[in-house]
Amino acid sequence: MRIFTVLNPLYDNLTKQNILEYFKTTDFIRLCNNLKIEDVYSAAYNERDDRNDFSFLTFDGNWDNKFASFLNKLYDKNNKAFPSVIIDILTEYLTWTTKYISIEHILLDLRSLGVTANLETKLQDAWLLHDRNVLRTVEVVKNNLMGIATNGQSNGEEYIAARSSLLRKSSIKGDLPDFVKENRTLNDFWQYIKHKFPSYQERRNFINEGFKPVLGKLEERTPIVETTIRIDDLYIRDIWQKALVRMNEDPEAAITSARTLLETVCKHIVDKMNVEYDDTIDLPKLYKLTATNLNLSPDQHTEKIFKQILNGCQSIIEGLGSMRNKLSDAHGKSQKRAKPSPRHAALAVNLAGSMCQFLLQTYDTKMATVG
């Protein structure tokens, strides 16, 4: 299958990042349904191979051709929307894959296709979240070293990208085995390991022992954010991802994103319930409006424990609004202003995530009861 010339670099770089493994799955089909491009996928999957008059009777397993056809048809359908759809696909792929993905060259390809700055930021934020999964990245490095040492599967480009990511993280760099720090490529490691240990088992033992300290340390860590927000709306999910990504790198921006997340979820709910409101409404009033329509206002309950909990929820919203005003990047900065630390950002993001989860679950329950 010939790929459009303008798409050829993107096709090459996407396939280098193992996206075909995702393309083969039912998860990808579900994503196409969500993005309303299931017709593009079906047309590409069922496309007849002109080299074989009977190709329509059977699938030959040539996923490269199917993916090339998919890109062609997607671009042909609406080339202006093409970068947006590809970024939605990549955003999902970054959460799905167990491999370490590099998007540097893909971004260059998308820029040549006219990607907007907002879409580029969306992809970069999704990749930053992917890159923060240090445990997965360490396992990727280990598996590639094990593969080259025992004649198994390995990917030199993936190893270089994952290793570079780990070496950039001061919190983990010192815990890595010396043989990771000293061998930039898989070929470098092969030259080192093949003479040091003659048997596969000796090499396995050596690599496993080398990674024990760092993997043990990572596996004992408790994730900073344990809240899992179930949100179908892609825009809301993007805000949540930005809040997670920015906690350590940019605490001020994370606090702003946490407040924006709460505001967006509240508006999402009242819009779904056809409740009118002034678009300039501040967060405490917006939350009170949302809570009232969800029967979560303290005034709507007589039980003391429920009133205490719901009053606490109101206090959290007001506190996050104050934190955002005083510690975030939402307003002009005074030199005397206190600067937030990652722990302040983690508190804001965790509180916002928990409140959003509570509101969305309450809305789902209310709608199920009405239905």
N, C-alpha and C positions, 0 to 999 in steps of 0.2 A: 504494500500500500504506500503510495507516494504522499508525503506530507506537504502541505502548502509551504512554499519557500520561506515565507515570513514566519512560519511557525516552527521551522526545523530546529533552530537553536533551543527553543523552549522544549520541544519534544525530546531532544537529546538530554537536556539537563533534568527534566522530570523523570525520565526512565533511569538515569544514573542514580537518582534518589529513591529508587525501588518503588515508584508509585504504581507500577503494574501489579504488585502484590495486593494493593488496595483496590485497584480497578477490577480485579477478579472476584471480589467478594460481594455478598448480599448487602453488606454495610454500604458499599458504594451505590448499589441500586437504590437503597432507601434514601441516600443523600440526593440522588438524581430526582427522586420523587418529591423530596422536600423543596428542591430548587426549581421544580417544574421543568426539568429537562429530560424526563424519562423517554420522550420521543426521540431525542438525540441519541441516547444510549441504545435504545432498541434498534434504531436504524443502523447504527454502527455495528452492533452485535450481529445483526441479521444480514449485513451487506454481503452480497455475492462476490466471490473472488473471480474476476474475469479470466483467470488462468485455468479455471476448472468449471466446466459447464454444469457439474453436479455438486458444486460446493454448497448449494442451498440445502442439500440433504443431510449434511453433517457439519459439525464444528471441528475444524482441524487443530484447535488449540493454539493458534497463532495470535496471542494476545497483543503482540506488538502492532500487528496490522489493525486489530480492533481499536486499540487506543489511538493510533494515528488517524483512523477514520473518525473516531469520536471527536478529536481535536478539530479536524477539518470541518465536520458538520456543525460543531458548536460555533466555530469562527464564522462559517458561512451563514449561519442563522442570524447572528447579530454581532458583528465584530466590535461594535462600540461597548457592548456589555460583556464581551469575552474576558477581559482582565478581571472583572468583578466576580464572575462565576469561577474562574480558575483560582482566585484567592479564597473563595468560600470552600472549594474543594481542598486546597492546601491546608486551610485552617483546620478542617476536620481530619485530614490525613496526619497532621502533626500530633493530634491527640490519640489517633488510632495506632500508629506504628510503634514498634518496639526498637526500631533502629534510630540512629542519630542522623538527623537531616540537616543539610546545609542549604540555605536559600539564597546565598550571595549571587550566584550566577542566574538563578531563576528571577530574582528581582531585576537584574539587568535586562533580561529578555522581556519582562513585563513592561519595563520602562519604554523599550522600543516599540511596544504595542499600545502605548498611550495610557498606562495606569495612572490614576490620580494620586495625589499626595495622601489623601485620606485612606484610600485602599492600601497603599504601600505601608502606612502606619499600622493598619489593621493586621497585615501579614507579619510585620516585624514584631508586634505585640504578641501574636500567637506563637511566633518562633521563640521569643524570650521566655514565654511560659514553658515551652518545650525544652529549652536549654537549661532551665532551672531544675529539671529532673536529674539531679546529679547521680543518684543511684543507678538509674537506667544507663546513663552515659558511661559510668565506670564499668558496668556489665558489658556494654558494647565494646569498649577497649579490651577487656579481658577476653571476650569471645573471639575477637579478631586475632589476638595474640595466640590463643589456643589453636585457632584454625591454621595459622601459618606454621605453627610449631609441630602440628600432628597431621599435616596433609589434609586438613579439613577445609571448610568454607571460610573465606576471609575476603574483606573488601578494603583495599589499601586507602582509597579516598575517604571512606567512612572512618577508618582508624585515625587518619591525620586530622580530620575535622573534630572528632570526639576528643582526641588527646589534646588538641589545642584549646578546646572549650574547658577542659579540666585544669589545664595549666594556667588559664586566665583567672581561675577562682582561688583566691588566696586562702579561703577556708578549707580547701581540700587539697591543694597542691602539695603541701608538706606530708600528707598521708599516703601519697601515691608511691608504688614501688619504684626503686631507683631505675629498674630496667624500662619503665615507661618514660621516665624523664630523659633517659639517655638515648633512646631509640626513636627517632622522629618518624621513621617509616617502618612498614612491616618487613621490607627487605633488610633494613638495618637490624631489626630484631632477629630475623632468620640467620644472618651472618653471625650473630652473637650466640644464639641458642643451639645451633646445629653442632658446634664444636664443644660447647659446655656440657651438654647431656646427650648421649648417643641414642637413648630409647625414648619412645613416645611417653611412656609412663613416668619416667624421670622428669620430662618436660612438663607434663600435666601437674605433677606434684609441686614442682618449682613455681609454676604460675599460680596455682591455687594458694600456696603458702604466701606468696608475695602479695596477693590481693586480700588475704584474710583480715588484716588490720583495718583497711579502709572500708571494706564491705561491712564488717562487724560494726564499725562506728556509724556508718550511714543507716544501717538497718535498725539501730537502737534509737535513732532520732525520731521524735514525734513531729509530724507535719505541723507547720505553723497554722495553716488553714485547713480545718477538717470539714467545714460546711460545704455541702454539694448543692448548688442551686439548680433546680430543674426548671429550665426556661427554654421554651420553644422559639421565642422571638430572638433572632440573630443579633439585633441591635443591643438588647439588654445583655445577652451573653458576652458581646464584645466589651461592654463596660466592665463586667465582672472580671474578664480576663485581664484587662488593663489594671484594675485594682490589685489583682494578685501579682502581676509582673512587677509593678512599681514599688511594692512594699519596701524592698531592700535598696533598690537602685535610686528611687526618687520618692522618699516618704511624703513629701508635700503633695506631689501629684497623686499619690495613692489615696490620701485623705480626701482630696477633691473627687477622685473617682468613686470613693465609697459613698459620699454624699450624693453624687450624681446617680449612682446605682439606686439608692433609696427613692430618690425623686422619680426616676424613670419607672421603677416598679409600681409606685403608687399611681402614677399617671396611666400606666399600662392597665392597672386594675379598674380604675374609675372610668377609663375609656371603654373597657369591655362591658362595664355595667351601665354605660350610657348616662353617666353622671356629669352634669355641666360644672365647669369651674373656670376661674380666671387663670389664664396661662402664666400670669406673673405671680401667682400665689406662692408664698414662701413654704419651706419644707414642713415646719410644725403644723401649719394650717392644712396643708395638703394631706399630711398623715392623718390629722383628725378627721378630715372629710372621708378618707379611705377607711379608717377604722370604724366610723359611724355606719358606713354602708356595708361593712363586713360584720357588724354587731360586735365590734371590739372596743368600743368606747367605754371607759370606766363608768360613765353615767348610765349605761344600758344594763348594768349588772348590780345586783344587791349583795351577792356573796362576797364576804370580806377578802378571801384569798384571791378571787378573780379580779376584784377591784385593785388589789395591791399589785398583781402581776401586770395588769393593763396600764396602771399608772406608771409602773416601771418602764414599760414599753414607750410610753409618751416621753418619759425622762431621757431615755436613750436617744430618741430622735432629736430632742432639744439639745442634748449634749453633743451629738455628732454635728449638728448645725453650728454650735459654738466652736467646736474643735476645728471645723472647716474654716470658719471665719478668722480664727486666731492663729492656726498653725499651718494651713494649707497654702497653695500657690494661687488661690482664687482672687486675692486682692493685692494691692500694692504693699511692698515690704518696708518696714522700718528697721533700721540697724539694731534697735533694741528689742525687736520682736524675738520671742523664743522660737527656736528651730526644732521641728519634730525629729525624733529618731525613728529607726525602723520599728521599735516596739510600740510607739504611738501609732504608727501607720497600721501595724498588725492588729492593734486593738480596734481601730476604726473599721478596718476591712472585715474583721471577724464579727463585730457587732452588726455592721450593715448586712453582711451575708446572712447572719442568723435571723435578723428582722425580715429580710426579703423572703427567705425561705418560709417563715411563719406566715407572712401575708399571702404568699402564693398558695400555700397549702390550705389556708383558710378559705381563699377564693375558690379553689378547686372543690373543697368540701361543700361550700355554699351552693355552687352551681350544680353539683351532683344531687344535692337535696332538692333544689328547685326543679331539676330535670325529672 
